[in-house]
Amino acid sequence: MPAVSSAYAPTVGFDLDMTLIDSRPGIRACYLALSERTGVYVDADLAVTRLGPPLAQELVNWFPAADVPAVADLYRSMYPEYAIAPTLALTGAREAVAAVRAAGGRTLVVTAKYEPNAKLHLAHLGIEPDVVVGDLWAEDKARALREHGAHIYVGDHTGDIRGARAAEALSVAVATGPCGEEELRAAGADVVLPDLTTFPTWLNTYVTSA
């Protein structure tokens, strides 16, 4: 890992799904189990191509709007059994978090995912941010980013860029989720990386020039 000057110690926020973790296998398994439990068809393969927004925004495609709150509660209760074990850390995720620590900084995860399940993922994969905040999406993520003084927010979705902008944090986008590099640039990301493997080198350059 590149050496990083301690002159500037940034607080860096990370999104979770498709930024730090590839949760598609686990979420797919949970949707299939949800379909079996409720008798309602959910195209799990389609659903996992559009991760990022809150769960309710996906469920409304398959269930009557009035049923969505109860179905969301059921899904979240089933999630630990079906979704945690199949989920993998994305390449470079652990190293990205470690790079922030090497810079003397702090890390937080800010995600739209139900917070207890987000914490289960991180514990299972041995990724240990200083703070985890769940149930926030897009511009609402700015509340947590501001509260914890985040200078940088790293995410894979245009909603993450909006959250960073609302918090007046630097938006670093990684093209590991549903949005490609050009879409991320067009949405206003300050920095676009192909994935997290290049994040430590980028952070080193950013910190030493700050």
Short mmCIF file of the C-alpha atoms (twelve columns), coordinates in Angstrom:
data_MODEL
# 
_entry.id   MODEL 
# 
loop_
_atom_site.group_PDB 
_atom_site.id 
_atom_site.type_symbol 
_atom_site.label_atom_id 
_atom_site.label_alt_id 
_atom_site.label_comp_id 
_atom_site.label_asym_id 
_atom_site.label_seq_id 
_atom_site.Cartn_x 
_atom_site.Cartn_y 
_atom_site.Cartn_z 
_atom_site.pdbx_PDB_model_num 
ATOM 1   C CA . MET A 1   0.000   0.000   0.000   1 
ATOM 2   C CA . PRO A 2   1.371   3.450   -0.816  1 
ATOM 3   C CA . ALA A 3   2.689   5.504   2.081   1 
ATOM 4   C CA . VAL A 4   0.399   8.385   2.934   1 
ATOM 5   C CA . SER A 5   1.282   11.660  4.630   1 
ATOM 6   C CA . SER A 6   -0.408  12.235  7.984   1 
ATOM 7   C CA . ALA A 7   -0.601  15.985  7.369   1 
ATOM 8   C CA . TYR A 8   -4.179  15.622  6.178   1 
ATOM 9   C CA . ALA A 9   -6.307  12.862  7.695   1 
ATOM 10  C CA . PRO A 10  -9.556  12.581  5.758   1 
ATOM 11  C CA . THR A 11  -12.834 11.100  6.893   1 
ATOM 12  C CA . VAL A 12  -14.054 8.917   4.043   1 
ATOM 13  C CA . GLY A 13  -17.527 7.534   3.605   1 
ATOM 14  C CA . PHE A 14  -18.259 4.444   1.525   1 
ATOM 15  C CA . ASP A 15  -21.477 3.104   0.098   1 
ATOM 16  C CA . LEU A 16  -21.995 -0.627  0.695   1 
ATOM 17  C CA . ASP A 17  -23.752 -2.580  -2.080  1 
ATOM 18  C CA . MET A 18  -21.630 -2.778  -5.242  1 
ATOM 19  C CA . THR A 19  -19.070 -0.390  -3.735  1 
ATOM 20  C CA . LEU A 20  -17.570 -2.473  -0.922  1 
ATOM 21  C CA . ILE A 21  -19.516 -5.704  -1.417  1 
ATOM 22  C CA . ASP A 22  -21.000 -7.722  -4.248  1 
ATOM 23  C CA . SER A 23  -24.320 -8.509  -2.632  1 
ATOM 24  C CA . ARG A 24  -25.999 -9.713  -5.824  1 
ATOM 25  C CA . PRO A 25  -25.764 -13.458 -5.043  1 
ATOM 26  C CA . GLY A 26  -27.174 -12.992 -1.554  1 
ATOM 27  C CA . ILE A 27  -29.916 -10.585 -2.559  1 
ATOM 28  C CA . ARG A 28  -30.896 -12.854 -5.429  1 
ATOM 29  C CA . ALA A 29  -31.195 -15.775 -3.011  1 
ATOM 30  C CA . CYS A 30  -33.291 -13.690 -0.628  1 
ATOM 31  C CA . TYR A 31  -35.663 -12.561 -3.389  1 
ATOM 32  C CA . LEU A 32  -36.128 -16.160 -4.525  1 
ATOM 33  C CA . ALA A 33  -36.923 -17.184 -0.965  1 
ATOM 34  C CA . LEU A 34  -39.300 -14.233 -0.634  1 
ATOM 35  C CA . SER A 35  -41.133 -15.342 -3.785  1 
ATOM 36  C CA . GLU A 36  -41.472 -18.838 -2.402  1 
ATOM 37  C CA . ARG A 37  -42.701 -17.548 0.955   1 
ATOM 38  C CA . THR A 38  -45.266 -15.101 -0.448  1 
ATOM 39  C CA . GLY A 39  -46.253 -16.859 -3.675  1 
ATOM 40  C CA . VAL A 40  -45.544 -13.644 -5.602  1 
ATOM 41  C CA . TYR A 41  -43.138 -13.743 -8.543  1 
ATOM 42  C CA . VAL A 42  -40.054 -11.534 -8.265  1 
ATOM 43  C CA . ASP A 43  -37.556 -11.499 -11.125 1 
ATOM 44  C CA . ALA A 44  -34.520 -11.803 -8.875  1 
ATOM 45  C CA . ASP A 45  -32.073 -11.645 -11.775 1 
ATOM 46  C CA . LEU A 46  -33.529 -8.328  -12.890 1 
ATOM 47  C CA . ALA A 47  -33.751 -6.922  -9.377  1 
ATOM 48  C CA . VAL A 48  -30.041 -7.392  -8.706  1 
ATOM 49  C CA . THR A 49  -29.118 -5.348  -11.777 1 
ATOM 50  C CA . ARG A 50  -30.523 -2.190  -10.191 1 
ATOM 51  C CA . LEU A 51  -29.208 -2.217  -6.639  1 
ATOM 52  C CA . GLY A 52  -28.773 1.089   -4.873  1 
ATOM 53  C CA . PRO A 53  -32.185 2.649   -4.187  1 
ATOM 54  C CA . PRO A 54  -34.183 1.689   -1.085  1 
ATOM 55  C CA . LEU A 55  -35.795 -1.741  -0.923  1 
ATOM 56  C CA . ALA A 56  -39.316 -0.343  -1.228  1 
ATOM 57  C CA . GLN A 57  -38.513 1.078   -4.659  1 
ATOM 58  C CA . GLU A 58  -37.821 -2.444  -5.908  1 
ATOM 59  C CA . LEU A 59  -40.643 -4.201  -4.090  1 
ATOM 60  C CA . VAL A 60  -43.282 -1.886  -5.545  1 
ATOM 61  C CA . ASN A 61  -42.517 -3.430  -8.930  1 
ATOM 62  C CA . TRP A 62  -43.799 -6.792  -7.681  1 
ATOM 63  C CA . PHE A 63  -46.208 -6.183  -4.808  1 
ATOM 64  C CA . PRO A 64  -49.205 -3.846  -4.332  1 
ATOM 65  C CA . ALA A 65  -48.052 -0.595  -2.776  1 
ATOM 66  C CA . ALA A 66  -50.173 -1.185  0.319   1 
ATOM 67  C CA . ASP A 67  -48.371 -4.487  0.951   1 
ATOM 68  C CA . VAL A 68  -44.827 -3.152  0.506   1 
ATOM 69  C CA . PRO A 69  -44.118 -2.144  4.151   1 
ATOM 70  C CA . ALA A 70  -45.060 -5.595  5.456   1 
ATOM 71  C CA . VAL A 71  -43.193 -7.377  2.652   1 
ATOM 72  C CA . ALA A 72  -40.123 -5.213  3.300   1 
ATOM 73  C CA . ASP A 73  -40.198 -6.250  6.964   1 
ATOM 74  C CA . LEU A 74  -40.460 -9.901  5.930   1 
ATOM 75  C CA . TYR A 75  -37.580 -9.553  3.451   1 
ATOM 76  C CA . ARG A 76  -35.360 -7.916  6.078   1 
ATOM 77  C CA . SER A 77  -36.145 -10.656 8.593   1 
ATOM 78  C CA . MET A 78  -35.209 -13.330 6.025   1 
ATOM 79  C CA . TYR A 79  -32.099 -11.507 4.836   1 
ATOM 80  C CA . PRO A 80  -29.581 -12.796 7.418   1 
ATOM 81  C CA . GLU A 81  -30.413 -16.416 6.578   1 
ATOM 82  C CA . TYR A 82  -30.185 -16.076 2.810   1 
ATOM 83  C CA . ALA A 83  -28.051 -13.074 1.895   1 
ATOM 84  C CA . ILE A 84  -25.053 -12.817 4.210   1 
ATOM 85  C CA . ALA A 85  -23.061 -15.977 3.447   1 
ATOM 86  C CA . PRO A 86  -23.174 -15.734 -0.388  1 
ATOM 87  C CA . THR A 87  -22.036 -12.092 -0.448  1 
ATOM 88  C CA . LEU A 88  -18.401 -11.329 -1.234  1 
ATOM 89  C CA . ALA A 89  -16.171 -8.323  -0.683  1 
ATOM 90  C CA . LEU A 90  -15.409 -6.557  -3.937  1 
ATOM 91  C CA . THR A 91  -11.787 -6.591  -5.026  1 
ATOM 92  C CA . GLY A 92  -9.922  -3.814  -3.291  1 
ATOM 93  C CA . ALA A 93  -12.577 -3.139  -0.636  1 
ATOM 94  C CA . ARG A 94  -10.498 -4.109  2.385   1 
ATOM 95  C CA . GLU A 95  -7.459  -2.325  0.976   1 
ATOM 96  C CA . ALA A 96  -9.492  0.854   0.373   1 
ATOM 97  C CA . VAL A 97  -10.645 0.971   3.994   1 
ATOM 98  C CA . ALA A 98  -7.111  0.203   5.169   1 
ATOM 99  C CA . ALA A 99  -5.727  3.026   3.005   1 
ATOM 100 C CA . VAL A 100 -7.882  5.549   4.847   1 
ATOM 101 C CA . ARG A 101 -6.614  4.224   8.170   1 
ATOM 102 C CA . ALA A 102 -3.032  4.383   6.899   1 
ATOM 103 C CA . ALA A 103 -3.661  8.066   6.180   1 
ATOM 104 C CA . GLY A 104 -4.717  8.535   9.802   1 
ATOM 105 C CA . GLY A 105 -8.315  9.025   8.712   1 
ATOM 106 C CA . ARG A 106 -11.687 7.641   9.738   1 
ATOM 107 C CA . THR A 107 -14.109 5.530   7.707   1 
ATOM 108 C CA . LEU A 108 -17.861 5.307   7.681   1 
ATOM 109 C CA . VAL A 109 -20.317 3.270   5.659   1 
ATOM 110 C CA . VAL A 110 -23.497 5.100   4.673   1 
ATOM 111 C CA . THR A 111 -26.001 2.893   2.883   1 
ATOM 112 C CA . ALA A 112 -29.655 2.587   1.962   1 
ATOM 113 C CA . LYS A 113 -29.579 -0.958  3.359   1 
ATOM 114 C CA . TYR A 114 -31.299 -1.781  6.652   1 
ATOM 115 C CA . GLU A 115 -28.586 -0.964  9.160   1 
ATOM 116 C CA . PRO A 116 -28.531 -4.242  11.145  1 
ATOM 117 C CA . ASN A 117 -28.120 -6.230  7.919   1 
ATOM 118 C CA . ALA A 118 -25.395 -3.861  6.690   1 
ATOM 119 C CA . LYS A 119 -23.491 -4.512  9.919   1 
ATOM 120 C CA . LEU A 120 -23.893 -8.276  9.470   1 
ATOM 121 C CA . HIS A 121 -22.316 -8.059  6.011   1 
ATOM 122 C CA . LEU A 122 -19.353 -6.067  7.247   1 
ATOM 123 C CA . ALA A 123 -18.746 -8.322  10.249  1 
ATOM 124 C CA . HIS A 124 -18.994 -11.453 8.092   1 
ATOM 125 C CA . LEU A 125 -16.436 -10.082 5.630   1 
ATOM 126 C CA . GLY A 126 -14.079 -8.624  8.221   1 
ATOM 127 C CA . ILE A 127 -14.468 -5.033  7.028   1 
ATOM 128 C CA . GLU A 128 -14.420 -2.701  10.034  1 
ATOM 129 C CA . PRO A 129 -15.416 0.921   9.416   1 
ATOM 130 C CA . ASP A 130 -15.511 3.300   12.346  1 
ATOM 131 C CA . VAL A 131 -19.195 4.098   11.807  1 
ATOM 132 C CA . VAL A 132 -22.086 2.388   9.983   1 
ATOM 133 C CA . VAL A 133 -25.269 4.293   9.127   1 
ATOM 134 C CA . GLY A 134 -28.108 2.602   7.266   1 
ATOM 135 C CA . ASP A 135 -31.493 3.475   5.807   1 
ATOM 136 C CA . LEU A 136 -30.269 6.573   3.928   1 
ATOM 137 C CA . TRP A 137 -30.457 7.090   0.177   1 
ATOM 138 C CA . ALA A 138 -29.199 9.753   -2.237  1 
ATOM 139 C CA . GLU A 139 -29.422 13.285  -0.809  1 
ATOM 140 C CA . ASP A 140 -30.471 11.910  2.588   1 
ATOM 141 C CA . LYS A 141 -26.996 10.386  2.934   1 
ATOM 142 C CA . ALA A 142 -25.718 13.925  3.408   1 
ATOM 143 C CA . ARG A 143 -27.119 13.925  6.948   1 
ATOM 144 C CA . ALA A 144 -24.711 11.224  8.070   1 
ATOM 145 C CA . LEU A 145 -21.839 12.522  5.957   1 
ATOM 146 C CA . ARG A 146 -22.163 15.976  7.497   1 
ATOM 147 C CA . GLU A 147 -22.647 14.638  11.016  1 
ATOM 148 C CA . HIS A 148 -19.414 12.666  10.829  1 
ATOM 149 C CA . GLY A 149 -17.459 15.293  8.901   1 
ATOM 150 C CA . ALA A 150 -16.857 13.240  5.767   1 
ATOM 151 C CA . HIS A 151 -14.529 14.903  3.265   1 
ATOM 152 C CA . ILE A 152 -14.977 12.189  0.615   1 
ATOM 153 C CA . TYR A 153 -17.837 9.856   -0.260  1 
ATOM 154 C CA . VAL A 154 -17.211 6.798   -2.424  1 
ATOM 155 C CA . GLY A 155 -20.109 5.115   -4.203  1 
ATOM 156 C CA . ASP A 156 -21.170 3.312   -7.358  1 
ATOM 157 C CA . HIS A 157 -24.512 4.988   -8.122  1 
ATOM 158 C CA . THR A 158 -25.638 8.408   -9.296  1 
ATOM 159 C CA . GLY A 159 -27.598 8.607   -6.027  1 
ATOM 160 C CA . ASP A 160 -24.287 8.409   -4.173  1 
ATOM 161 C CA . ILE A 161 -23.008 11.355  -6.174  1 
ATOM 162 C CA . ARG A 162 -26.077 13.349  -5.187  1 
ATOM 163 C CA . GLY A 163 -25.475 12.472  -1.566  1 
ATOM 164 C CA . ALA A 164 -21.857 13.591  -1.725  1 
ATOM 165 C CA . ARG A 165 -22.840 16.836  -3.426  1 
ATOM 166 C CA . ALA A 166 -25.506 17.566  -0.816  1 
ATOM 167 C CA . ALA A 167 -22.902 17.070  1.907   1 
ATOM 168 C CA . GLU A 168 -20.328 19.208  0.060   1 
ATOM 169 C CA . ALA A 169 -18.002 16.199  0.072   1 
ATOM 170 C CA . LEU A 170 -15.769 15.108  -2.788  1 
ATOM 171 C CA . SER A 171 -17.625 12.530  -4.879  1 
ATOM 172 C CA . VAL A 172 -15.498 9.519   -5.831  1 
ATOM 173 C CA . ALA A 173 -17.411 7.082   -8.034  1 
ATOM 174 C CA . VAL A 174 -16.474 3.501   -8.847  1 
ATOM 175 C CA . ALA A 175 -17.912 1.760   -11.907 1 
ATOM 176 C CA . THR A 176 -18.617 -1.532  -10.132 1 
ATOM 177 C CA . GLY A 177 -22.393 -1.154  -9.897  1 
ATOM 178 C CA . PRO A 178 -25.241 -0.444  -12.296 1 
ATOM 179 C CA . CYS A 179 -23.799 2.871   -13.565 1 
ATOM 180 C CA . GLY A 180 -20.973 3.024   -16.082 1 
ATOM 181 C CA . GLU A 181 -18.096 5.480   -16.028 1 
ATOM 182 C CA . GLU A 182 -19.665 7.904   -18.506 1 
ATOM 183 C CA . GLU A 183 -22.949 7.987   -16.595 1 
ATOM 184 C CA . LEU A 184 -21.085 8.648   -13.355 1 
ATOM 185 C CA . ARG A 185 -19.119 11.492  -14.920 1 
ATOM 186 C CA . ALA A 186 -22.263 12.982  -16.432 1 
ATOM 187 C CA . ALA A 187 -23.921 12.873  -12.996 1 
ATOM 188 C CA . GLY A 188 -21.174 15.099  -11.602 1 
ATOM 189 C CA . ALA A 189 -18.681 12.777  -9.913  1 
ATOM 190 C CA . ASP A 190 -15.441 14.592  -9.085  1 
ATOM 191 C CA . VAL A 191 -13.401 11.425  -9.601  1 
ATOM 192 C CA . VAL A 192 -14.319 8.226   -11.452 1 
ATOM 193 C CA . LEU A 193 -12.332 5.038   -10.839 1 
ATOM 194 C CA . PRO A 194 -12.878 1.676   -12.533 1 
ATOM 195 C CA . ASP A 195 -12.951 -0.058  -9.132  1 
ATOM 196 C CA . LEU A 196 -11.516 0.200   -5.629  1 
ATOM 197 C CA . THR A 197 -8.175  -1.355  -6.532  1 
ATOM 198 C CA . THR A 198 -6.957  2.065   -7.655  1 
ATOM 199 C CA . PHE A 199 -8.369  3.904   -4.647  1 
ATOM 200 C CA . PRO A 200 -5.288  3.653   -2.350  1 
ATOM 201 C CA . THR A 201 -3.023  5.199   -4.998  1 
ATOM 202 C CA . TRP A 202 -5.587  7.905   -5.731  1 
ATOM 203 C CA . LEU A 203 -5.998  8.649   -2.007  1 
ATOM 204 C CA . ASN A 204 -2.240  8.854   -1.544  1 
ATOM 205 C CA . THR A 205 -2.004  11.453  -4.302  1 
ATOM 206 C CA . TYR A 206 -5.017  13.373  -3.010  1 
ATOM 207 C CA . VAL A 207 -3.842  13.470  0.612   1 
ATOM 208 C CA . THR A 208 -0.273  14.425  -0.145  1 
ATOM 209 C CA . SER A 209 -1.400  17.271  -2.384  1 
ATOM 210 C CA . ALA A 210 -4.034  18.572  0.056   1 
# 
